[in-house]
Amino acid sequence: MTTTELRPATPSTSDSPASVRKPIGVAQRCETALGWAGLRASPGGGIGRILLCVAVFLVFCGPLITVISGAFDFSPDPTKLSLLPNRPSLVNFDVATEKGIWGYLLNSLIIAGGGLLLQVSVSVFAAYALARKKFRGQAIVMLAILTTMMLPEEVIAIPLSMVIGDLPLLNLSLKGTLLGVILPLGAWGFSIFVMTEFMREIPLELEEAARVDGAGELRIFAQIVVPLCRPALGVVAVFGFTMIWDQYLLPLIVATDPGDYTLTVALATLRSDDMVGPGVVLAGALLALVPSLIVYLSLQKSFLRGITSGAVKG
């Protein structure tokens, strides 16, 4: 028999520490996509990056600066970009208060809060049934939910108005009530779709281990599945709040009195009023921006994790 001499394996050049490539970070990828890497290496690249940042800032932040400056200006000119008010004053907010802007804001906050709470609850329960359970017609149900996302509001405006005016089986009218706006917003195909796809990525072994330990269905749902869906909940909350806050046609259909208007509808009414200047409209627009910014900044971490979670799997 011949013996085979065992020799220690020599490390290849591809395995050497010098040849191992470090993973490219998100910032480096963004710089490559924007062309900043080339600007950095070229002469005068710093000036080019500054000019590019200024251009992006003006494009995206210019309208926001105009709204803030015009809201605190006594006689603003919406066609001009002004970093600071020419004549600082709070008269625009005083006039907006006389027009009942705070009541419209309260209506919008109640509708957005109640509608978002109902929408998230419906989305979580519906997604749990579609993602973790098996039943006949599951694909048809999911297809019907996705189909609702393709229907514009104008198509369902008249049927929705008839249903709100006379609820089937109950013979109740929700016209002129905030509940009439909240209930139709309780289910949104986008939220259900996002939650369903996220729940499908949760390993089934976690549920099986919990059942072995004696956990029931409700406890598994509340203590295992829902906590793991926090990134998706952040995405659903941000997009859901924005969708509800920007509603215009539905509050207009339900309202029977100008006092039932939301802030979005009230802004359109103020804009068409010849006795109200552009500064009052800009003041109302600034009030409409604040809740969206607060919601996004509060859920920013969960929102970003939910958006990027699909890119790191596999």
N, C-alpha and C positions, 0 to 999 in steps of 0.2 A: 504494500500500500504506500502510496505517496502522500506525504504530509504537505498540507498547504500552509505556507508561511503567512501568518497574520501580521499585517502592517497597519500602523495607525493611519487613519484617514487624514489626508492632508487637506486643509481648508482650501477651497477653490477661491479664485479671485472674485467671483461673483458674490461670495458670502462674507467677504471682508468688510469690516465696519466702514471703510472709506467708500466702498461701492454701494452700500445700502442706501437707497434713496429715502429721504424723509418724506412723510405724507404732506401733501400740499394743503395748506390751511385755507379756510374760507376767504380770508382777507386777500391772500395771494391769488386765488382764483378770480375774485372780483376785480383785482387790479389787472390781471391778464385779459379778462373779458372787456373791461373798459379801455384797455390800451394804456393804462398807467405805467405798466412795467417798461414799455418802450419810451414813455415820456421821462421816466426816471433816469434811463441810461443816456438819453440824448442831451445835447447841450441846451440849456435853458428849460430843462424838463420841469423844474420847480415852478417856473412862471406859467408853463402850460397847464400844470395841474391846478394852480390857483385860478386861472381863467376858466377852466372846465368846472371847477367847484362853484365859482360865482355864477356861471351860466345855468347850472343845474339848480342852484339856490333860487335864482330869479324865476325860473320856469315853474318850479313846484311851490315855492313859498311866496311868490309875488301876489297871487290872489288872497292868500291868508293875511299878508301884511296890509293889503288894501282894505280888507274887511276890518281888521283891528284899528287901523289908523282912521278909517272913515267913520267907525262907530263912535269915536271920541272927538270927532271934528265937528265944529258948529255948522259948517257948510262944505261938505266934502265934494270932491269931483271924482266919481267912480271910474272915469276914463283915464285917470292919471295915477301912477304909482308913487305913493308918498310914504316914506318910512315913519314920519312923525306927523301928527295932526298940525295943520296950520293954525287953527284956532281951537285949542283944547277946551272941551266943554262936555257936560253930561246932559245937555238938553235933549239929545236924541233918545236917551233912556227915559227921560221924563215924559216925552211925548209917547214913547212906546208903552209906558206904564198907563197913561191915560187911555190908550187904545186896548188895554186889557192883555198885554203881552204875557204877564206873569200867570194869568189864568190859562192861557193857551199852553204855556210851558208846563204847568201842573198837569193838564190833560195829557200831554205827550209823555211825561214821566210816568204817570199811572199806567198808560197803555203800554209803554215800552217795558216797564217792570213786570206787570202782570202777563203780558204777551210773551216775554222772554222766559219767565218762569214756567209758564204752561208749555211753551215750545220745547224747552230743554227736557222737561219731564216726559212729554210725548215722544221725543226723539230717542231718549235713553231706553224707555220701555219697548218701543217699536224696534229699535236696533237690536236689543237683547233677544227678542223673539226671532228676528230675521237672521241674526248671526250665530246664535247659540242653540237654536232649536230647529228641528226638521219636521216639516209638515207638507201636505199636498198643496200645490198651487203657490209655493213660496216664490218661485221665479215670476209668476204672474203678478203677485202682490208687489214685488220689487219693481217690476216694469210699470205697473200703474202709478206707483209713487214717483218714479222718474219722469213719467209722462206729464205729471202735474207741473213739473219745472219748465216745460216747454210751452205752456199755455200763458199768453200775456194777460194782464189784468183786464184789459178792455173786453176780452172774450167772455170772461165770467162775471163781468160787472152786473149785468141785468139779472142773471139767475141768482147771484149772491144777494142782490138787493131784494129780490122776491123772498128768498129764504129768511133773511134777517127780518123782513117785515112781517112774516108769518111762519114761525118755526113749526116744522112738521110734528104732528102728534101732540104738541104742547099748546098750539094756537096762541103763542106769545109773540109780541113784537119787541124787538130790541132796537128799534129806531130811536135815536136821540139818547142812547146810553153808551157808556164806555165799554160795557160788556159786549155790545154789538161789534166793536172793533177788535176786542181782545180775542174772542172765540175763533174767528176765521184765521187768526195768526198763530193759533196753537199748534198747527201742524205745517211743517215746511219740508218739502222733499229733499232739499239740499242738506239740512241738518240730519235727517234720518239716514241719508246716504253716507255722510261722513262718519257718523257714529257706527253704522253697520260695518263699513270697511275697516274701521279701527278695531272693533270688537272681534272681528274674524282673525286678527293677528295675535290675540291673546291665547296662549297655549291651553289646550284642553286639560293637560295634566294638573293644572292648578285647581280646576273644579273637581277633578277626580280625587285629588288628595284631600280637598275640603270635605267631600262627601264621605270619604273613608273616616275622617275625624268626626263625623256625625253632623255636619253643617247642613241646614236645609236650603231650599231653593232661594228663599228671600235673603237669607244671610249670605249666601254665595254672591248674589247679585249686589247687595249693598256693601259688603266688606271686601270683596275681591275684584269683581268686574268693574264697578263704578270707580273706585280709587285708581285703577290702572288706566282709566280713560280720561284722566285729568287734562292731558294735552289736547285731546279731541274736544273736550268740553270747552276749553279756552277758544278753540277755533269756532265752534258752534255759537258760543256766547257773543263773540265779537261780530261775526257775520250776521247772526240773528238780530242783535241789537241794531246794527246798521240798517238791516232790511226793515225792521219795524219802525225805526225812527224816521226813515225816509218815506213812509207811506203817505200818499197823497189822495189817491182815488178812493180807497176804502173809508177813511174818515169823512170824506166829502159825501159818500153815499149814505152813511149812517147818520150823519148830523141832520138835525131838523131845525137847529137854531145856531146863529153865529157863536154863541157861547160854548157850543159843543166842539168847535174846531180845535184841531191840534196846531202846534206851532208851524208845521210845514204848510198847512192850508192857510193859516193866518198871514204868513209871509207873502203868499201870493195875493191875498186880499189887500194887504198894505201896499204892495207894489202897484196895484191898479187904482189906488186912491190918489187923486190929484192933490189933495190937501196935505199929503204926507211926503216929506222929502226923502231923498236917497239915504240920508244919514240914519233915519229911523229904521229903514229896511236893513241897513248894514248892522245896526244895533241888534235887531232881532236875529239876523244871521249869525252874529257872534254868540248870542245866547244859545242858538241851535247847535253851534260847534262844540261848546264846552262839554256837554254830557258824552258825546262820542269820544272826545279826547280822554276824558276820565276813564271811561270803560276800557279803551284800548291800553292806556298806560297801566291800569290795574291788572289787566290780564295779558300783558305783553309777553311774559316769560312762557306761560302756558300756550299762548297763541303761536309763538315762534317754535316751540318744541313740537306742537301739533302739526305745523306746516312742514317742518323738516324731518319729521319722524319717518315718513315714507322713503326719504332719500338715503337713509343709513341702514335700511334693512336689506337683507340678501347680501 
